[in-house]
Every structure is written in structure tokens, then in C-alpha cells.
Amino acid sequence: MVPDAMSPIESRTFKAKDGREVVLRSIRWEDLDDCIEFINSLVEEGADILRDTKVSREEEADWLGKRLASVDKSELIDIIGEVDGKMVANSEVEKRSGLMSHVGYLGIGIKANYRGIGIGTRIMQTLKEESKKAGLKILVLDAFATNKTAQALYTKMGFQDAGRIPKAIYKNGKYTDLIRMTLEL
Ligand SMILES: CC(C)(COP(=O)(O)OP(=O)(O)OC[C@H]1O[C@@H](n2cnc3c(N)ncnc32)[C@H](O)[C@@H]1OP(=O)(O)O)[C@@H](O)C(=O)NCCC(=O)NCCS
């Protein structure tokens, strides 16, 4: 039987490579404004994420409400990274259901000026630990084939290539493959 314990995580602090203090904690309703700014900044820079249009406050409130409900129901781990009280990272592992209850789908994003200083690595380590605690056995993620930084991070964390979906992404008039990676916890 798969344990069912994806409760909010205890907050923790670490120093990034540039000396900035980073808080990792569970997402809260009060993060709504930060969530809007965060996702819209990724959309604006054209980051390799699935969303390509900015969110409205209403859409994001709906999204956050559902997300918090999923955390409450132990279906989701959501870890944000905060520097000087502002959200600079968001990440999740979403538990699959039924015969795939032992599988979690991972996603992560770091704000542009906070990349390359170890936040992604620390969040991935924390997601792995929390997923294990929650009884998950397998983590799965997808990355744009063009996103070499993300793939380097995932490989470093032990993920292995599990396949490629040709032309899964259509961005700026061009097709890009999606790479699937998995990790056995
Ligand atoms: C991909 C992403 C999550 C990585 O997070 P990060 O905080 O920058 O990662 P870290 O600083 O912990 O670096 C992790 C590894 O990534 C690689 N990496 C980081 N910056 C890199 C760069 N500029 N060029 C190439 N590789 C890089 C390195 O292998 C690094 O490990 P190392 O420091 O031990 O050498 C982040 O760049 C991001 O959010 N990008 C935009 C959104 C996105 O692409 N999300 C993932 C969608 S699949």
C-alpha cells in the first residue's frame, strides 16, 4: 500500500552560492500576488514552460485555490523558494491516482535573476526527500529538448532519459520535442 502523507513541508533556510538566504516552504494563500508576478515573469521572458500567455488575477486565484486544496488532500507537494520575502521559485510533485499512486509528476521554475546559484538543486533534493516520505516510488518529468540547463539539473539529480515525444511543443512557429525523464526513489 502507498502511504498517503503529502502534507505541507516544514520551512527551511539555506544560503545560495551568491550568499543570499533562501527560504523553502509550502505555498500559502497569501502568496497569490507573488504567484502572479512569478509566473508572468517566466511567460514574459519566454522560458521553456508550457504556458505562453500571462495569467489574470482571477485565473491565478482559481489555480492557487485548487492547488491548496490538492495539498490539503495529500495529492500535491508544492515548495516555493523565497528571497527577501519575495517568491523566486515554485515547484511541485503531483501524485498520480489509481494504479499510478506511487508515481509523482515533477515541475520546477526559478525566476530569471536567481538561476545558477543552486536553488534548483536544493529544491530538487527537497522534492525528492518529501516525495520519498510521502511513499512515492517514481518521479517523472518532461523538459523541452532545447532546455539543456534543466536537463543538466535533472541528470545531476539522478533522472534518466525515458523517451522523447517528437514535436510535442509548438512555440513561436516552431516544433520542439519533449524529453521525458524518470527517477526511481
Ligand atoms: C532549469 C532551472 C530550474 C534550473 O534551476 P537553477 O536554480 O538555475 O539550477 P542550479 O543553480 O541548482 O544548477 C543546477 C545545474 O544546472 C546546470 N546549470 C545551471 N545553470 C546553467 C547554465 N547557465 N548553463 C548550463 N547549465 C547550467 C548545471 O549542471 C548545474 O549544476 P552545477 O551547479 O552542479 O554545475 C532554472 O534554470 C529555471 O527555472 N529555468 C526556467 C524555467 C524552466 O526551464 N523550468 C524547467 C522546465 S522543464
The ligand as an SDF file (V2000), in Angstrom:
LIG
                    3D

 48 50  0  0  0  0  0  0  0  0999 V2000
   16.1020   24.7970  -15.0760 C   0  0  0  0  0  0  0  0  0  0  0  0
   16.1630   25.5220  -13.7280 C   0  0  0  0  0  0  0  0  0  0  0  0
   15.0350   25.0070  -12.8530 C   0  0  0  0  0  0  0  0  0  0  0  0
   17.4980   25.2390  -13.0520 C   0  0  0  0  0  0  0  0  0  0  0  0
   17.4970   25.8230  -11.7610 O   0  0  0  0  0  0  0  0  0  0  0  0
   18.7760   26.6010  -11.1780 P   0  0  0  0  0  0  0  0  0  0  0  0
   18.4530   27.1110   -9.8350 O   0  0  0  0  0  0  0  0  0  0  0  0
   19.2340   27.5900  -12.1620 O   0  0  0  0  0  0  0  0  0  0  0  0
   19.8090   25.3840  -11.0830 O   0  0  0  0  0  0  0  0  0  0  0  0
   21.1430   25.3010  -10.1970 P   0  0  0  0  0  0  0  0  0  0  0  0
   21.7440   26.6390   -9.9970 O   0  0  0  0  0  0  0  0  0  0  0  0
   20.8510   24.4940   -8.9920 O   0  0  0  0  0  0  0  0  0  0  0  0
   22.0600   24.4540  -11.2020 O   0  0  0  0  0  0  0  0  0  0  0  0
   21.7830   23.0900  -11.4070 C   0  0  0  0  0  0  0  0  0  0  0  0
   22.5840   22.5500  -12.5700 C   0  0  0  0  0  0  0  0  0  0  0  0
   22.0410   23.0580  -13.7780 O   0  0  0  0  0  0  0  0  0  0  0  0
   23.1140   23.2960  -14.6850 C   0  0  0  0  0  0  0  0  0  0  0  0
   23.1850   24.7160  -14.9860 N   0  0  0  0  0  0  0  0  0  0  0  0
   22.8190   25.7540  -14.1850 C   0  0  0  0  0  0  0  0  0  0  0  0
   22.9860   26.9120  -14.8490 N   0  0  0  0  0  0  0  0  0  0  0  0
   23.4470   26.5880  -16.0720 C   0  0  0  0  0  0  0  0  0  0  0  0
   23.7970   27.3270  -17.2270 C   0  0  0  0  0  0  0  0  0  0  0  0
   23.7070   28.6560  -17.2420 N   0  0  0  0  0  0  0  0  0  0  0  0
   24.2060   26.6560  -18.3220 N   0  0  0  0  0  0  0  0  0  0  0  0
   24.2890   25.3000  -18.3350 C   0  0  0  0  0  0  0  0  0  0  0  0
   23.9700   24.5450  -17.2540 N   0  0  0  0  0  0  0  0  0  0  0  0
   23.5700   25.1740  -16.1540 C   0  0  0  0  0  0  0  0  0  0  0  0
   24.3740   22.7910  -14.0210 C   0  0  0  0  0  0  0  0  0  0  0  0
   24.5260   21.4330  -14.3480 O   0  0  0  0  0  0  0  0  0  0  0  0
   24.0220   22.9400  -12.5590 C   0  0  0  0  0  0  0  0  0  0  0  0
   24.7150   22.0610  -11.7140 O   0  0  0  0  0  0  0  0  0  0  0  0
   26.1550   22.5240  -11.0740 P   0  0  0  0  0  0  0  0  0  0  0  0
   25.9290   23.8670  -10.4560 O   0  0  0  0  0  0  0  0  0  0  0  0
   26.4430   21.4680  -10.0820 O   0  0  0  0  0  0  0  0  0  0  0  0
   27.0840   22.5940  -12.2240 O   0  0  0  0  0  0  0  0  0  0  0  0
   16.0620   27.0540  -13.9530 C   0  0  0  0  0  0  0  0  0  0  0  0
   17.0450   27.4390  -14.8670 O   0  0  0  0  0  0  0  0  0  0  0  0
   14.7050   27.5370  -14.4630 C   0  0  0  0  0  0  0  0  0  0  0  0
   13.7650   27.6490  -13.7120 O   0  0  0  0  0  0  0  0  0  0  0  0
   14.5940   27.8540  -15.7720 N   0  0  0  0  0  0  0  0  0  0  0  0
   13.3750   28.4290  -16.3560 C   0  0  0  0  0  0  0  0  0  0  0  0
   12.1540   27.5490  -16.2130 C   0  0  0  0  0  0  0  0  0  0  0  0
   12.4720   26.1400  -16.6110 C   0  0  0  0  0  0  0  0  0  0  0  0
   13.1810   25.8970  -17.5800 O   0  0  0  0  0  0  0  0  0  0  0  0
   11.9460   25.1950  -15.8420 N   0  0  0  0  0  0  0  0  0  0  0  0
   12.1330   23.7910  -16.1180 C   0  0  0  0  0  0  0  0  0  0  0  0
   11.1230   23.3440  -17.0860 C   0  0  0  0  0  0  0  0  0  0  0  0
   11.3860   21.6390  -17.5270 S   0  0  0  0  0  0  0  0  0  0  0  0
  1  2  1  0
  2  3  1  0
  2  4  1  0
  2 36  1  0
  4  5  1  0
  5  6  1  0
  6  7  2  0
  6  8  1  0
  6  9  1  0
  9 10  1  0
 10 11  2  0
 10 12  1  0
 10 13  1  0
 13 14  1  0
 14 15  1  0
 15 16  1  0
 15 30  1  0
 16 17  1  0
 17 18  1  0
 17 28  1  0
 18 19  1  0
 18 27  1  0
 19 20  2  0
 20 21  1  0
 21 22  1  0
 21 27  2  0
 22 23  1  0
 22 24  2  0
 24 25  1  0
 25 26  2  0
 26 27  1  0
 28 29  1  0
 28 30  1  0
 30 31  1  0
 31 32  1  0
 32 33  2  0
 32 34  1  0
 32 35  1  0
 36 37  1  0
 36 38  1  0
 38 39  2  0
 38 40  1  0
 40 41  1  0
 41 42  1  0
 42 43  1  0
 43 44  2  0
 43 45  1  0
 45 46  1  0
 46 47  1  0
 47 48  1  0
M  END
$$$$
